[in-house]
């Protein structure tokens, strides 16, 4: 099921707040720069279009975590994220 624009905007707003807090030097991005989807109980964000990246973000409520699926098991990160712990950075 596709996410509507209102949900995507809310997810993006949480992501940007987290990014600005944790990475104040990060370049400005817009909603159109991201593909937003679902993975079980969380939203996922990956670069959109022709942009490549080896980083994925989980977003839920007012929390966000970024990780590289090449170096971390998605299900393990998901479980840690759900239990409100900060996953180890890879």
Secondary structure, 3 states (H helix, E strand, C coil): CCCCHHHHHHHHHHHHHHHHHHCCCCCCCCHHHEEEEEECCEEEEEECCCCCCCCEEEEECCEEEEECCCCCCHHHHHHHHHCCCCCCCC
